Amino acid sequence: MNPRLSFIIVSYNTRVLLDDCLQSIYRYTHGVTFEVIVVDNASADDSPAMVRTKYPAVILIESGGNLGFGRANNLGFIHSRGDYVLLFNSDALLLEDTGAALVQFLEGNPRVGIVGPEVILMDGTRQPKTRGMLPTTRVMLNQNLLLCLLFPRSRFFAGLYVEADWERENRIGWVSGVCMVVRRAAYEQSGGFDPRIFMYGEDVDLCRRCAALGWETWRIGAHAIKHLCGGSTKTDAQILRNRVLQQRNFMQLIDASMGPLRRIVTRASFMGGLLLRAVLRGGASLLGSTQQRLAFRADVHCLRDFFGLNKHLPPKETYAPRA
């Protein structure tokens, strides 16, 4: 008999974190039949050996190279058998039987293709930027012109990222790939993750393409999972590269989902938002923290890239746990 739920975990040099992640899955998952698939992106820290030794029931797939987040999940999906797939970061932990709860929600809501739970950080606070609206012209204007911050509880002024709690369960544009459960039919019909997106924004794109097929995305303000959140990002250079990669991917999303006029308006608002944030952060960074100064540098770096002024492309990113 096939399992109802397939956990798919992509790992790259996260042996200790992956061990904790797997322990949490087997400790808390009891209300649904499940399998666990680990796709290892050519780790050099003996992650595959750890999985084979400590978790013989896990389906281990060694990709042979660094495929990135989306392609590795697509590879895991090919080997999965569940009616639902739970995409889970290797630096995340279950705190309860989240998989069973989200499967139950999907079984009771046949038009929902994707659902995500609350995501909290290691200190117990909510992780920002784990859900939001799809990138329409209005949504991007709200985001780039900071209208979403001026009217945080308004659906009309909602931006790409939504932090307000509208209801305990609410339909939304996208949820984070840190933890999302996808109905198998929705994954198959959409074609899964776009293999051209190495990392960042691929979860938004998947939800966008599922929505175009009539599938809804919902966020549940319960059944929280805990996330280390970017524990692999260690240098300022990596942070700057990641910001540029994220910006480029969102530009691709805008181009893929809008007509010519809407693209022009949205790109103009994107540029305006970058300038506005750079001015605001620039002033704050003069007397602010190292983190604020780094955020300002990232804004300037993105502005340069927006206008094609960066002479060299950022080095190819290696997949690590998502921020």
N, C-alpha and C positions, 0 to 999 in steps of 0.2 A: 504493500500500500504506500502510495506517495505521501510525503509529509504535506501538511497544509501550508507551512511557512518555511521559506529558505532565507537564512541569514547569509548575506554576502559581505565579506570584509576584505578590503584592499589594504595590503600592508607593504610598507617600504622602510626597512631598518627600524622597526618599532617592536622588537622582541619582547621587552618587559611590558610595554603598554598592551601589546597584543595578548600576552598571557593573562593580564588582569581583565581585559575585555572578554576573552573566552570564558574565564572563570565566572564572570558575572552572568553570561548567557546561560550557562549550565546550572548556575545556582538559582536563577529566578524564573526560567521559562518552563512552565508546567501545564499551562492551560491550553496548549496547542501542540500538535505534533510538528516537529521541526527538524531541519538539517542545517549544518553550518558549513559554509564554503569560504575558504581563505584563498585569495588570489595574491600571491607574493610577487612583487615587482622587482625581482632580482636583488633581494636584500643581501647585504654583506655581513649581517650580524647573527647568522645562524638561526634566523626566525623559522625557516622551514624545518630544521632539525628539532627545534623546540616543539613545534606543532605535531610532528610525527611522533615524538616521544611522549608528550603529555596528553595529547588529544587525538588518539588513533581514530576516533569516529569522525573527525573533521575531514571533509573533502579538500585536500590541498592541491592547488593548481599553481605550478611555478611557471610564470609567464615567459621567462627567459630574457626579459628586458624590462625597461621601465616604460610601461604602456600609458602611464597617467591614470587619472581617476576614472574617467568615463569609459575608456576602452577596457580597462581591467574589470570594471563592473559588468560590462557587456559580456566579457569572457566568462565571468562567474555565472551570469544569467544563463548562458548556453548550457552549463552543467547543472543547473538547478532543476528541481522537480516540483516545487511548491506552487500552489494556486496564487500565493502572494510572496513577494520578495521583500525582505527588510534589509535595506542598505545601511550599513553601520560602520562608523569610523573605528579604526583600530585604537584610537586614543579616547574612546567613549566607554561608558559603563552603564549597564542596566541597574536600576534601583528597585525594580519590581517587574512583574510579568507584563511588560510593555507590549511585547510582540503579540501576545494573546489578546490584549485589550484592543489594539489597533486592528487586528484581524476581525474581531467581533464588530467593530465599528464599520468596517468595509462590507462585511456580510449583511449588515442591516441597512446599507446605503449603496444600492447597486450602481448609481451613477457616479459615485466617487471612485476615482482611479488612483489617487495618491493621498496619503494622510501622514502628518508628522506630529510628534508630541512636543511638550515643553522641553527646552534644552537649557540646562543650568550649568554654571561653571563650577569649578572645584570648591569655591568658597560659598556655594549655595545660591549665588545671585543668578538672575536670568541672563543668558547670553544674548546680546543684541544681534541684529541682522541675521536672524534665522528664519524669517518669514517676511512676506510682503506681497505687493501687487505686481502683476505682469507689466513689462515696460511699454505702455502706451504713451502717446504724446502727453496727455494730461498728467499721467503718473510721473513721467520724467520731469515735467515742468514743476510739479509739486516738490519733487525730490531736489532738483537742481537749484530752485529758487528758495528753498528752505521753507516753503509753505507747509510742508508736513510737520515741521517743528513748531510753527506758529499755531497750527490747529491739530494737535496730536491725536485727538479723539474723533476727528471728522473722517468719514469714509470718502467724501468727495475730495478732500485734500490729502488723501493717503498717498504715500510715495512708494518708491521701490522697496523700502524697508518699512515695516509696520511694527511698532513696539506696543501700541495700545491694546488692551484687552477689550474687544467688542462684546464677545460672548465667550462662554466656556468652550463651546464648539462653534467654529465659524468657517464659512467658505472664504478662501483667500486665493491669491494668484499663484504663490509658490511657497514651498517649505524647503528647509535646508537638507542637503544630502548627507549631513552629519548623521541623521537618522530619519529615514522616510520608508514607509511601506507602500509598495506599488502593486496594484492588481496585475496579475500576469497578462491578462488580455490587453491592458493599457500599455504595458511595456512592449509587448509584441507589436501592437498596432502602430505605436509611435516610432518603432525602430530602436528604442533604447537611447542611450546617450549619443550625442553627436561625436564621432571619433576624431573630428578636427579640433575639438576643444580639449586641450591637454589637461587643464585644471582651471577652476574658477568660473562660475556662471553656468556650468553645465546643468546644475539642478534647476535653475530658472528656465533654461532652454527646454529641458525635458518637460517641465510643467506646462510651458507655453505650447509645445507641440501636442501634448495630451489634451489641453484645453481646446485646441483647434479641431480635435476629433470628437469633442463633446464630453470628455471626462472632466470631472470636477476635482479640485484640490482643496483639502480641508486641513485645518490646524486644530489640535486638541490641547486645551490648556491644562492638561493633567498627564499622568503616567510619565513623569519626567525622566530623562536620561541625563547623565552627567558627562561633561565634555572637558577635556584638558585644554582645548582651544589653542591650536597653533603651537604646541609645545616643541615642534620641530624647527620653527623659525628662530634662528639664533643670531643673525647678523643684520645690520642696517641695510646692507646691499640686498639681502634676500627680501626684506620688507619692501624696499623700493621696486625690485623686480616684480614682486607679487602684485603690487598696486598697478603697475603698468599692464601686466598680463590680464588682470581683472578688468581694467578699463578697455583694453582692446577687445576682450570677449564681449563686453556689453555693447560696444560699438557694432560688433557683428550681429548681436541680437536685434539691435535697433534696425540695422539694414535689412535683416531677414523678415522683420515683422511689420514694416511700415512702407508706405509709398514714398515717392520722391519728395513731395512737399513736406510731409510729416517728418521725414528724415532730416531735412534742412532745419526745420523748427526745433526738433529735438536735439540735434547736434549743437545748434546755437545755444540752447538752454544749458546743455552740458558744459560748453565752454564758459558760459556765464557763471555757472555753479562753481566750476574750478577756480575762476578768478575771485569770486566772492569768498570762497573758503580760504584761498591763499592769503587774501587781505586780512581776514579775521584771524586766521591762525598765525599769520606773520606778526601781527601786533601782540598776540598773546604769547608767542614764543620768545619774545625779547626778554621777558622776565619769568617765563614759564619753565616747565620741567624739560628734561631730555626727551621725553615722549612727545611733548608738544612740538619741540623743535624738529623731531623726526617726522611728525605728521605734516608740518609745513614743508619740509624738504620733499616729501612724497607728493604733495600738491604741485610744487614747482616742477618736479620730475614728470608728473602726468601732463601738466600744461605743455611742457616742451615736447613730449611725445605726441600730444594732440595736434600740434602744429608741425610735426615731422622734423623737429630740431635735434632729437637724439641721434647722434651719429652712428651708434651701434645698437643693435637689438640686444635686449637683456639675454644673458646666457640661458640656454634651454633649462627650464625648471625641472627639478626632480620631484616626483610625487612624494608627499609626506602627509601626515594627518591634516585634514582641512582646518582652516581657521574658522 
